[in-house]
Amino acid sequence: MIMDVKLLETFRAVIETQSMTGAAKLLGLTQPAISTQIARLESQIGFPLFERVNGRLKASRQGRLFYTEVRHALGMIERLTRDAEGIRKGVTESVTIASHPSASISILPAIVAELRRRRPLARVRMINRSSEEVRAIFEAGGADIAIAEWPIHIPDIDLRRHKVPCVAILPKDHDLTKKREIIPADLAGESMIGMQVSRLIGHQVQSAFVEQDVEFDPGIVNEYFSSICALVTTGCGIGIVDQWSAQMFEPLGLAIRPFKPTIMYEIGVFARLQATPVPIIDEVIALIDQRLAAVEPIINCDGDA
């Protein structure tokens, strides 16, 4: 049996959008066309991919197992397509980097710029997803290098762990900029912008307030540090974010102060173990190591203790 790649792409789209309608919009097809393609694929493989539960479309047990293999196969096909295009155009070096949004904004731009300066003909593809999706894309073969929040449980990889303290970020004209460091009690009654507590770092920030008997009830809750930084620059409130993101947004109108108690934000940078070194991959990882190691402590703040 020869699998039709277009049918596999349709199946992946339905799984990832969780609906026939969403897949139709994503692929530029009609919903009946999506239904027909799924039916054709089910006929080819001989088992149902979806079932209806309380009127909602859900992947069957076989469908979930099949999706894992489809995601891996399509990742490899997409990589082959990119490699073939590079060979056709005379480009011999390429790298795909998958990362969570904060790293895509605060860490990678300067690294990619330096890489292109050193290797002008190199092709770089950046994939921006949640940490969970980054790990899945990497495992499926869709990325050479990945950056995701800790913890990371993937066997047989070259893994580097980096961590940095979280800091308080405030509008530049806020009264609390007079303080050298910020503690939860300083933020009682202030307009806060928080991270979702379903995220480990969001839970840690909330716990820091609870442990000091300070109410933490952010009026705005967001998923990403970069968005929190952008909201603070507009005067929406005060946030607690990683130092990498804070320093990236500082020129746009942020004041940064150390936050106590110390909360460490940790990410992992990982790649496949290579039997033979791949120079461009090794160089990107070295550039990431250099950039993350170069972050300086936030200590030069004017104001009262």
C-alpha positions in Angstrom: 0.0 0.0 0.0 1.4 3.4 -1.1 0.3 6.2 1.2 -1.0 9.4 -0.4 0.8 12.3 1.3 -2.0 14.7 0.7 -4.4 12.4 2.6 -1.9 12.3 5.5 -1.6 16.1 5.5 -5.4 16.3 5.7 -5.5 13.9 8.6 -2.8 15.9 10.4 -4.7 19.1 9.9 -7.9 17.6 11.3 -6.1 16.3 14.4 -4.3 19.6 15.0 -7.3 21.9 14.4 -9.6 19.4 16.1 -12.3 19.9 13.5 -13.1 19.3 9.8 -14.0 23.0 9.5 -10.6 24.1 10.9 -8.7 21.7 8.6 -10.7 23.1 5.6 -9.7 26.7 6.5 -6.1 25.7 7.0 -5.8 23.8 3.8 -8.0 26.0 1.6 -10.5 23.3 0.9 -14.2 22.8 1.5 -15.4 20.8 4.5 -17.0 18.1 2.2 -13.6 17.7 0.5 -11.9 17.2 3.9 -14.5 14.6 4.9 -14.0 12.8 1.6 -10.2 12.7 2.0 -10.5 11.3 5.5 -12.9 8.6 4.3 -10.5 7.7 1.5 -7.6 7.4 4.0 -9.7 5.2 6.4 -10.6 3.0 3.5 -6.9 2.6 2.6 -5.6 1.8 6.1 -8.6 -0.3 7.2 -9.5 1.3 10.6 -11.5 4.4 11.8 -9.5 7.5 12.5 -12.2 9.5 14.3 -15.3 8.9 16.4 -18.1 11.2 17.5 -18.4 11.8 21.3 -21.3 14.0 22.5 -21.5 15.4 19.0 -17.7 16.3 18.9 -15.1 14.8 16.6 -12.4 13.0 18.5 -9.5 10.8 17.3 -10.0 7.1 17.9 -7.5 5.1 19.8 -6.1 3.8 16.4 -6.2 7.4 15.1 -4.0 8.7 17.9 -1.5 6.0 17.4 -1.5 6.6 13.7 -1.1 10.4 14.2 2.2 9.8 16.0 3.6 8.0 13.0 2.1 10.4 10.5 3.6 13.4 12.2 7.0 11.8 12.1 6.7 10.8 8.5 5.5 14.2 7.3 8.2 15.9 9.3 10.8 13.9 7.4 9.1 14.5 4.1 9.1 18.3 4.7 12.7 18.2 5.7 13.6 16.3 2.5 11.7 18.9 0.5 13.6 21.7 2.0 16.9 19.9 1.5 16.1 19.2 -2.1 15.2 22.8 -2.7 18.5 23.9 -1.1 20.5 21.5 -3.3 18.7 22.7 -6.4 19.5 26.3 -5.5 23.1 25.6 -4.6 22.6 26.0 -0.9 24.6 23.4 0.9 23.8 24.4 4.5 20.5 24.7 6.3 19.2 24.5 9.8 15.7 24.4 11.3 15.2 25.8 14.8 12.0 25.2 16.7 11.5 27.2 19.8 8.8 28.5 22.2 7.7 32.1 21.6 9.8 33.9 24.3 13.0 32.4 22.9 11.9 33.2 19.3 11.6 36.8 20.2 14.2 37.4 22.9 17.0 35.0 22.1 17.0 33.8 18.5 16.9 37.0 16.3 20.4 38.1 17.3 21.7 34.5 16.9 20.2 34.1 13.4 21.6 37.5 12.4 25.1 36.5 13.5 24.8 33.1 11.8 23.8 34.8 8.5 26.7 37.2 8.8 29.1 34.3 9.2 27.4 32.0 6.6 25.5 34.3 4.1 24.3 31.4 2.0 22.9 29.3 4.9 19.2 28.8 5.0 17.5 29.1 8.4 13.9 28.0 9.1 12.4 29.1 12.4 9.3 27.4 13.9 7.5 29.2 16.7 5.3 26.9 18.9 4.5 26.2 22.5 7.1 24.2 24.4 4.9 21.1 24.2 4.6 21.4 20.4 8.3 22.2 20.1 9.2 18.9 21.8 6.7 17.0 19.5 8.1 18.6 16.3 11.6 17.8 17.3 10.8 14.2 18.1 9.0 13.9 14.8 12.2 15.0 13.0 10.9 18.4 12.0 13.8 20.4 13.6 17.5 20.2 14.0 17.7 22.3 17.2 15.0 23.0 19.7 14.5 25.3 22.6 11.7 24.6 25.2 10.9 25.2 28.8 12.2 22.7 31.3 11.5 19.9 32.1 12.4 18.0 28.9 12.3 14.2 28.7 13.6 13.1 25.3 16.1 10.2 25.1 19.4 10.3 23.2 19.8 14.0 22.7 22.5 16.6 23.2 20.9 18.7 25.9 22.1 22.0 27.5 20.2 23.6 30.4 20.2 27.3 30.9 18.5 29.3 33.7 18.1 32.9 34.5 16.3 34.7 37.4 12.9 36.2 36.9 12.7 40.0 37.4 9.9 42.5 38.0 9.1 44.8 35.0 7.4 48.1 35.4 6.5 51.1 33.3 9.4 53.5 33.5 7.4 56.2 35.3 6.1 53.9 38.0 6.7 54.9 41.7 8.2 51.5 42.4 11.1 52.2 40.1 12.6 54.0 43.1 13.2 50.7 44.8 16.4 48.6 44.2 14.4 45.4 44.3 10.8 44.3 44.4 9.2 41.9 46.8 5.6 40.6 46.8 4.5 43.0 49.5 5.5 45.9 47.3 3.0 44.7 44.7 0.0 44.4 47.0 -2.9 46.3 45.3 -1.0 46.9 42.1 -2.3 46.1 38.7 -0.6 42.8 37.8 -0.1 41.0 34.5 0.4 37.3 35.2 1.4 34.1 33.6 -1.1 31.2 33.4 -0.8 29.1 36.6 -1.0 26.0 34.4 2.5 26.9 33.3 5.2 25.9 35.9 6.7 29.4 36.0 3.2 30.9 36.5 2.6 28.5 39.4 6.0 29.5 40.9 5.2 33.2 40.7 1.8 32.7 42.3 3.4 30.6 45.1 5.9 33.3 45.9 3.0 35.7 46.7 1.0 33.1 48.6 4.0 32.1 50.8 4.4 35.7 51.9 0.6 36.1 52.5 0.2 38.6 49.6 -2.9 38.3 47.3 -2.0 37.6 43.7 -5.0 38.3 41.5 -3.7 39.6 38.1 -6.2 41.5 36.1 -4.6 40.3 32.9 -3.4 36.7 32.4 -1.2 35.8 29.4 0.6 32.7 28.0 3.9 34.3 27.0 6.6 36.5 28.6 6.9 38.5 25.4 3.3 39.5 25.5 3.5 40.4 29.2 6.5 42.7 28.4 4.6 44.3 25.6 1.6 44.9 27.9 3.8 46.5 30.5 5.2 48.9 28.0 1.7 50.2 27.3 1.2 50.9 31.1 -1.3 48.0 31.7 0.5 46.9 34.8 3.5 45.1 36.4 4.8 41.7 35.4 7.2 39.1 36.6 9.2 37.6 33.6 12.5 36.0 32.7 15.5 38.3 32.5 16.1 37.5 28.8 12.7 38.8 27.7 12.9 41.8 30.0 16.2 43.0 28.6 14.9 42.5 25.0 12.0 44.8 25.7 13.7 47.3 28.0 14.4 49.8 25.2 10.7 50.0 24.5 9.9 51.5 27.9 10.5 49.0 30.7 12.1 49.4 34.1 13.7 46.2 35.4 14.2 45.4 39.0 15.4 42.2 40.8 12.5 40.2 42.3 12.7 38.4 45.6 12.3 35.6 46.5 14.4 34.4 43.6 12.5 32.4 41.0 14.6 30.7 38.3 13.3 30.3 34.8 14.9 27.3 33.0 15.0 26.2 29.4 16.7 23.4 27.5 18.5 23.7 24.1 18.7 20.3 22.5 19.7 18.6 19.3 20.2 15.1 18.0 23.4 13.2 18.8 25.4 13.2 15.6 27.8 10.4 14.6 29.5 13.0 12.4 29.6 16.7 13.4 27.3 19.0 11.5 29.2 22.4 11.5 26.1 24.7 11.1 24.3 22.9 13.9 27.3 23.0 16.2 27.8 26.7 15.4 24.1 27.6 16.2 24.3 25.8 19.5 27.6 27.6 20.4 26.0 31.0 19.6 23.0 30.2 21.8 25.3 29.1 24.6 27.3 32.4 24.3 24.2 34.6 24.2 22.5 32.9 27.2 25.7 33.0 29.2 26.2 36.7 28.5 23.1 37.9 30.5 24.3 40.2 33.4 22.6 40.5 36.8 20.2 43.4 37.2 22.1 45.3 39.9 22.7 48.9 38.6 19.4 50.4 39.7 19.1 53.9 41.1 16.7 54.5 44.0 16.1 53.6 47.6 16.7 50.2 49.1 
